[in-house]
Amino acid sequence: MTMNPEINYFFEDITIKRHLLPAKRWIKDCLQQEGYTIDVLNFIYCSDQYLQKMNKKYLNKAYLTDVISFEHHKPKFMEESHAKKLVSGDIFVSIDRVRENKRTYNTIFMKELKRVMVHGALHLIGFKDSTKKDRVIMLAKENIYIEAK
């Protein structure tokens, strides 16, 4: 377990200017509002092609997506020995999809990037988007957090 939250930004087959990425403190604050503490959270920024391959390989889905989250599973003894709700995982974000979504939804890049990032993080803490009711809840939370500083 990490005493200080570890939030990492990685880049696969894309380049993006660092000033276009939200401050790491922002995602930490979002998850704290949900009652979670970050152990290790890795954001991997990539292209459509890269994420589509991940989607097919690990989820057996061939379509384009903007985000995929993979939880880091802890050994049972660690889960039981820590009362805090810890979140740990990898969140893959397609920058190509974020740019396309920005155009589709007529928003700015930073807001759409935050939406996709927090969407992936919410999945890690148990939120779903498979039903209409779930999507309404998820969207409401996204809207709150993309405006957070």
C-alpha positions as CSV (number, residue, x, y, z in Angstrom):
1,M,0.0,0.0,0.0
2,T,1.3,3.5,-0.9
3,M,1.1,6.0,1.9
4,N,0.9,8.9,-0.5
5,P,-1.4,8.6,-3.5
6,E,0.5,7.8,-6.6
7,I,-1.1,9.2,-9.8
8,N,0.9,8.6,-13.0
9,Y,0.4,9.8,-16.5
10,F,1.9,7.6,-19.3
11,F,1.7,8.0,-23.1
12,E,1.5,5.2,-25.7
13,D,1.8,6.0,-29.4
14,I,0.6,9.6,-29.0
15,T,2.1,13.0,-28.1
16,I,0.2,15.5,-26.1
17,K,1.3,18.7,-24.4
18,R,1.4,18.3,-20.6
19,H,-0.3,21.6,-20.0
20,L,-3.4,20.1,-21.7
21,L,-3.7,17.5,-18.9
22,P,-5.6,18.2,-15.7
23,A,-3.6,18.5,-12.4
24,K,-3.3,15.2,-10.7
25,R,-4.8,16.8,-7.5
26,W,-8.1,17.1,-9.4
27,I,-8.7,13.4,-9.8
28,K,-7.5,12.8,-6.2
29,D,-10.1,15.3,-5.0
30,C,-12.9,13.7,-7.1
31,L,-12.3,10.2,-5.6
32,Q,-12.0,11.6,-2.1
33,Q,-15.5,13.1,-2.5
34,E,-16.7,9.6,-3.3
35,G,-15.0,8.3,0.0
36,Y,-12.0,6.7,-1.7
37,T,-8.2,7.1,-1.3
38,I,-5.9,6.5,-4.2
39,D,-3.3,3.9,-3.8
40,V,-1.9,3.8,-7.4
41,L,-3.8,5.2,-10.4
42,N,-2.2,5.1,-13.8
43,F,-3.6,7.1,-16.7
44,I,-2.4,5.8,-20.0
45,Y,-3.1,8.2,-22.9
46,C,-3.2,6.5,-26.3
47,S,-4.7,6.5,-29.8
48,D,-7.9,4.9,-31.0
49,Q,-6.0,2.1,-32.6
50,Y,-4.1,1.3,-29.4
51,L,-7.3,1.3,-27.3
52,Q,-9.3,-0.7,-29.8
53,K,-6.6,-3.4,-29.7
54,M,-6.9,-3.4,-25.9
55,N,-10.7,-3.5,-26.1
56,K,-10.5,-6.5,-28.4
57,K,-7.7,-8.4,-26.5
58,Y,-9.0,-8.0,-23.0
59,L,-12.7,-7.4,-23.3
60,N,-13.5,-9.2,-26.5
61,K,-15.1,-6.1,-28.0
62,A,-14.0,-4.7,-31.4
63,Y,-15.5,-1.2,-31.3
64,L,-13.8,2.1,-30.6
65,T,-14.2,3.5,-27.1
66,D,-12.8,6.5,-25.2
67,V,-11.8,4.8,-22.0
68,I,-11.1,1.4,-20.5
69,S,-10.4,0.8,-16.8
70,F,-8.6,-2.1,-15.2
71,E,-8.7,-2.5,-11.5
72,H,-5.5,-3.7,-9.7
73,H,-6.6,-6.5,-7.5
74,K,-5.1,-6.8,-4.1
75,P,-4.4,-10.0,-2.3
76,K,-7.2,-11.0,0.1
77,F,-5.1,-10.4,3.2
78,M,-4.5,-6.8,2.1
79,E,-8.2,-6.1,1.4
80,E,-9.2,-7.4,4.8
81,S,-6.5,-5.6,6.7
82,H,-7.3,-2.1,5.5
83,A,-10.5,-0.4,6.5
84,K,-10.0,2.5,4.1
85,K,-11.5,2.3,0.7
86,L,-8.5,2.3,-1.6
87,V,-8.6,2.6,-5.4
88,S,-5.9,1.3,-7.6
89,G,-5.9,0.7,-11.3
90,D,-5.0,1.5,-14.9
91,I,-7.2,3.8,-17.0
92,F,-6.6,3.9,-20.7
93,V,-7.8,7.0,-22.5
94,S,-8.0,7.5,-26.2
95,I,-7.0,11.0,-27.0
96,D,-8.4,10.5,-30.5
97,R,-11.9,9.8,-29.0
98,V,-11.6,12.7,-26.7
99,R,-10.9,15.0,-29.6
100,E,-13.8,13.5,-31.6
101,N,-16.1,13.8,-28.6
102,K,-15.1,17.4,-28.2
103,R,-16.3,18.1,-31.7
104,T,-19.4,16.0,-31.4
105,Y,-20.6,17.5,-28.1
106,N,-19.4,21.0,-28.9
107,T,-17.2,21.3,-25.7
108,I,-13.6,22.1,-25.0
109,F,-10.8,19.6,-24.9
110,M,-10.1,19.9,-21.1
111,K,-13.8,19.3,-20.1
112,E,-14.1,16.2,-22.4
113,L,-10.7,14.8,-21.2
114,K,-11.8,15.3,-17.5
115,R,-15.2,13.6,-18.3
116,V,-13.5,10.6,-19.8
117,M,-10.9,10.4,-17.0
118,V,-13.4,10.6,-14.2
119,H,-15.7,8.2,-16.0
120,G,-12.9,5.6,-16.0
121,A,-12.2,6.3,-12.3
122,L,-15.8,5.9,-11.4
123,H,-15.8,2.5,-13.0
124,L,-12.9,1.5,-10.8
125,I,-14.9,2.3,-7.6
126,G,-18.0,0.4,-8.8
127,F,-20.1,2.7,-10.9
128,K,-21.7,1.1,-13.9
129,D,-23.2,2.5,-17.1
130,S,-24.9,-0.6,-18.6
131,T,-28.5,0.6,-17.9
132,K,-30.2,3.9,-18.5
133,K,-30.5,4.5,-14.8
134,D,-26.8,3.8,-14.3
135,R,-25.9,6.2,-17.2
136,V,-27.9,9.0,-15.7
137,I,-26.1,8.6,-12.3
138,M,-22.7,8.4,-14.0
139,L,-23.4,11.5,-16.2
140,A,-24.5,13.5,-13.1
141,K,-21.3,12.6,-11.3
142,E,-19.2,13.4,-14.4
143,N,-20.8,16.8,-14.7
144,I,-20.1,17.6,-11.1
145,Y,-16.5,16.6,-11.3
146,I,-15.5,18.1,-14.6
147,E,-16.3,21.5,-13.1
148,A,-14.3,20.8,-10.0
149,K,-10.9,22.6,-9.7
